[in-house]
Amino acid sequence: MNPGVAITAEPGFENQARRLAQRLGLEYLDHHDPAPLFLLQFAKGRLQLQQTGDKAPGPVYVEFDQGKAAHRRRQGEGRKTPLARAAGMKAGFLPDVIDGTAGLGQDAFVLATLGCRVRLVEQSPVIHALLEDGLRRAAASSQTGEIISRMSLVLADTTEYLMALPAPARPDAIYLDPMYPHRGGKALSKKEMQSFRKLLGEDRNGPELLHIARQTAGKRVAVKRPRKAPFLGGQQADFQVFAPKTRFDVYLTAPPADSA
Ligand SMILES: C[S@@+](CC[C@H](N)C(=O)[O-])C[C@H]1O[C@@H](n2cnc3c(N)ncnc32)[C@H](O)[C@@H]1O
């Protein structure tokens, strides 16, 4: 499934690591030599993905209680932020959201912080395991437990998940953040993106995902894109919401009264 990933653990976490290795069909390593491209490690009280090799970036893990996600929560980023507006949040209305490209759950956490219920769907068993671990730790924290209670996690290909969704379970909004095509240039992408690209390759199913999402969302689909990128799959959006480094293309699936 992920031939370049193996699992290892600090002393005391070996059994947990063995169980995860069995569940994900990955190899458990007592001594990681020769090293695979990635190690999924139980270390520092969390599950983390560490790329191997001399110039490898630091570990990738899910953290809602520290760092950027916690900063956003403390700043009380409100309903007028571009992501919230793109998802259709407004006074008196909190959309029920499916995040169809969950990744490390950062965008979903912002929406849940603002009060939305968010179903996170992730196709990669390795990324799903990282998310599951981050959600478990954050659920136990007094700072984030209430927010996490609005988030649920699904391991699935979102296209298949949406196609099988019964009508009453359809969300108001579907949010998509497919991986951007890799562009050359001087700026190095964030360590998460570098590792994601190596682990998962490019997202090639974005246009199909958008097509199915537009048939499933009760009110709208929001797609995160680089500011100057073309529309995903050439599908023209109804309107766009711009942020300093990114842009959200919004596709309305309900009558225009909802477009504010
Ligand atoms: C750029 S990352 C999303 C980052 C996320 N918005 C965040 O805030 O952390 C894209 C993620 O979408 C997942 N993905 C792409 N296509 C998918 C699909 N069809 N079904 C489920 N997950 C998918 C990838 O595995 C990857 O983890």
The ligand as a MOL file (V3000), in Angstrom:
LIG
                    3D

  0  0  0     0  0            999 V3000
M  V30 BEGIN CTAB
M  V30 COUNTS 27 29 0 0 0
M  V30 BEGIN ATOM
M  V30 1 C -3.3010 19.6490 0.4700 0
M  V30 2 S -3.7890 18.3590 1.5120 0 CHG=1
M  V30 3 C -5.1140 19.0980 2.4310 0
M  V30 4 C -4.6420 19.9410 3.5900 0
M  V30 5 C -5.7850 20.3310 4.5180 0
M  V30 6 N -6.6740 21.2790 3.9040 0
M  V30 7 C -5.2610 20.8910 5.8260 0
M  V30 8 O -5.7190 21.9740 6.2400 0
M  V30 9 O -4.4120 20.2390 6.4800 0 CHG=-1
M  V30 10 C -4.6690 17.2700 0.4550 0
M  V30 11 C -5.1410 15.9650 1.1380 0
M  V30 12 O -6.2650 15.4730 0.4180 0
M  V30 13 C -6.2000 14.0810 0.3580 0
M  V30 14 N -7.0150 13.6560 -0.8060 0
M  V30 15 C -6.8120 13.9410 -2.1080 0
M  V30 16 N -7.7460 13.3500 -2.8930 0
M  V30 17 C -8.5850 12.6970 -2.0340 0
M  V30 18 C -9.7480 11.8890 -2.2260 0
M  V30 19 N -10.2440 11.6420 -3.4380 0
M  V30 20 N -10.3430 11.3620 -1.1340 0
M  V30 21 C -9.8580 11.6070 0.1130 0
M  V30 22 N -8.7460 12.3540 0.3540 0
M  V30 23 C -8.1260 12.8950 -0.7080 0
M  V30 24 C -4.7200 13.7960 0.1950 0
M  V30 25 O -4.4140 12.4430 0.5760 0
M  V30 26 C -4.1080 14.8420 1.1300 0
M  V30 27 O -3.9710 14.3290 2.4300 0
M  V30 END ATOM
M  V30 BEGIN BOND
M  V30 1 1 1 2
M  V30 2 1 2 3
M  V30 3 1 2 10
M  V30 4 1 3 4
M  V30 5 1 4 5
M  V30 6 1 5 6
M  V30 7 1 5 7
M  V30 8 2 7 8
M  V30 9 1 7 9
M  V30 10 1 10 11
M  V30 11 1 11 12
M  V30 12 1 11 26
M  V30 13 1 12 13
M  V30 14 1 13 14
M  V30 15 1 13 24
M  V30 16 1 14 15
M  V30 17 1 14 23
M  V30 18 2 15 16
M  V30 19 1 16 17
M  V30 20 1 17 18
M  V30 21 2 17 23
M  V30 22 1 18 19
M  V30 23 2 18 20
M  V30 24 1 20 21
M  V30 25 2 21 22
M  V30 26 1 22 23
M  V30 27 1 24 25
M  V30 28 1 24 26
M  V30 29 1 26 27
M  V30 END BOND
M  V30 END CTAB
M  END
